[in-house]
Amino acid sequence: MGNRPERTVYRLTDDGRREFFLRMNNLLSTPGGEHGGFSAAMSFIAHLDPHSAAETLRLRAVALEGRIARLAAEAEPAEQHVQRVSLLESEHLLTVSRAELDWIRGVIADLRCRPCRSISVTSRSAPGGGRPGRGPRRSGRCL
């Protein structure tokens, strides 16, 4: 039709697939200072086997537990000598880390009760043919 160029179709290479899973495992297992990468990785978590996704998130939970313990240990002596306003950044990080840990634990529980199935990286629909992105899941409901 018209003067349009011929359509180019791309496909995922074996190297690209390996890199995808490597980055996904990295982004999901390691808490970082900003959550852009983690949030992006969570949007693709359906492409991982539920058991390996749960295990990868368990690694993140362990790292968060360590961060929470460290932050709490650092905050306790400071609270006796410094006004709270000077500790708000640390207090925020501790609160957000605790909330993330609780949420991660719920997601892990949901992944573990999900029937063992994986979704092809080339899949265009959600599990069961449904629409992706139907809102957040709550703990106690299988994904």
C-alpha positions as CSV (number, residue, x, y, z in Angstrom):
1,M,0.0,0.0,0.0
2,G,1.4,3.3,-1.0
3,N,5.1,4.1,-0.5
4,R,5.5,2.4,2.9
5,P,8.5,0.2,3.4
6,E,8.2,-3.6,3.9
7,R,7.3,-4.5,7.4
8,T,10.2,-5.8,9.6
9,V,9.3,-8.5,12.1
10,Y,11.6,-8.9,15.1
11,R,12.0,-12.0,17.2
12,L,13.7,-12.7,20.5
13,T,17.2,-14.3,20.2
14,D,18.5,-16.9,22.6
15,D,21.0,-14.3,23.9
16,G,18.1,-11.9,24.3
17,R,16.1,-14.4,26.2
18,R,19.0,-15.2,28.5
19,E,19.6,-11.5,29.2
20,F,15.8,-11.1,29.9
21,F,15.8,-13.7,32.6
22,L,19.1,-12.5,34.0
23,R,17.8,-8.9,34.3
24,M,14.5,-10.1,35.7
25,N,16.1,-12.1,38.4
26,N,18.4,-9.2,39.3
27,L,15.6,-6.6,39.4
28,L,13.3,-8.8,41.4
29,S,15.7,-10.2,43.9
30,T,17.7,-7.0,44.8
31,P,16.1,-4.0,46.5
32,G,17.5,-0.8,45.2
33,G,17.4,2.9,46.0
34,E,14.7,3.5,43.4
35,H,11.9,1.3,42.4
36,G,11.6,2.0,38.7
37,G,13.4,-1.2,37.7
38,F,11.6,-3.4,40.2
39,S,8.2,-2.0,39.1
40,A,9.1,-2.7,35.5
41,A,10.2,-6.2,36.4
42,M,7.0,-6.9,38.3
43,S,5.0,-6.0,35.1
44,F,6.8,-8.9,33.4
45,I,6.7,-11.4,36.3
46,A,4.0,-13.5,34.6
47,H,6.7,-14.6,32.1
48,L,8.5,-16.4,34.9
49,D,7.7,-19.8,36.3
50,P,5.7,-19.1,39.5
51,H,8.1,-21.2,41.7
52,S,11.2,-19.4,40.4
53,A,9.4,-16.0,40.7
54,A,8.6,-16.8,44.3
55,E,12.2,-17.9,45.0
56,T,13.6,-14.7,43.4
57,L,11.2,-12.5,45.5
58,R,12.2,-14.5,48.6
59,L,15.8,-13.3,48.0
60,R,14.5,-9.8,47.8
61,A,12.6,-10.4,51.1
62,V,15.8,-11.6,52.8
63,A,17.6,-8.5,51.6
64,L,14.8,-6.3,52.8
65,E,14.9,-8.0,56.2
66,G,18.6,-7.2,56.4
67,R,18.0,-3.5,55.4
68,I,15.2,-3.2,58.0
69,A,17.4,-4.6,60.8
70,R,20.2,-2.3,59.8
71,L,18.0,0.8,59.6
72,A,16.3,0.0,62.9
73,A,19.7,-0.5,64.6
74,E,21.0,2.8,63.3
75,A,17.9,4.7,64.2
76,E,17.6,3.6,67.8
77,P,20.6,5.4,69.2
78,A,20.1,8.4,67.0
79,E,16.5,8.9,68.3
80,Q,17.9,9.6,71.8
81,H,20.1,12.5,70.6
82,V,18.5,14.0,67.6
83,Q,15.1,15.6,67.0
84,R,12.7,13.5,64.9
85,V,12.6,16.0,62.1
86,S,16.3,15.2,61.5
87,L,15.5,11.5,61.1
88,L,12.5,11.7,58.8
89,E,14.4,10.4,55.8
90,S,15.6,7.3,57.7
91,E,12.1,6.8,59.2
92,H,10.5,7.0,55.8
93,L,13.0,4.4,54.3
94,L,12.3,2.1,57.3
95,T,8.6,2.4,56.9
96,V,8.6,1.9,53.1
97,S,10.9,-1.1,53.5
98,R,8.6,-2.7,56.0
99,A,5.6,-2.1,53.8
100,E,7.4,-3.5,50.8
101,L,8.5,-6.6,52.8
102,D,4.9,-7.2,53.9
103,W,3.7,-6.8,50.3
104,I,6.4,-9.1,48.9
105,R,5.5,-11.8,51.4
106,G,1.9,-11.6,50.2
107,V,2.9,-11.9,46.6
108,I,5.2,-14.9,47.4
109,A,2.3,-16.6,49.2
110,D,0.0,-16.0,46.2
111,L,2.6,-17.3,43.7
112,R,3.0,-20.4,45.7
113,C,-0.7,-21.3,45.6
114,R,-0.9,-20.6,41.8
115,P,-1.0,-23.7,39.6
116,C,2.5,-24.4,38.2
117,R,2.4,-22.9,34.8
118,S,4.6,-20.6,32.9
119,I,3.7,-18.1,30.2
120,S,5.7,-17.8,27.0
121,V,7.6,-14.6,26.6
122,T,5.8,-14.1,23.3
123,S,2.3,-14.5,24.9
124,R,-0.1,-11.6,24.2
125,S,-2.7,-12.3,26.8
126,A,-2.9,-12.9,30.5
127,P,-3.2,-16.4,32.0
128,G,-6.4,-18.1,30.9
129,G,-6.9,-15.7,28.0
130,G,-7.9,-12.8,30.2
131,R,-6.9,-9.2,30.0
132,P,-3.6,-8.3,31.7
133,G,-3.6,-5.5,34.3
134,R,-6.8,-6.0,36.3
135,G,-5.5,-4.2,39.3
136,P,-3.5,-5.3,42.4
137,R,-3.9,-8.7,43.9
138,R,-4.3,-9.1,47.6
139,S,-2.7,-11.8,49.7
140,G,-4.7,-14.9,50.1
141,R,-5.7,-14.9,46.4
142,C,-3.9,-17.0,43.9
143,L,-2.3,-15.1,41.0
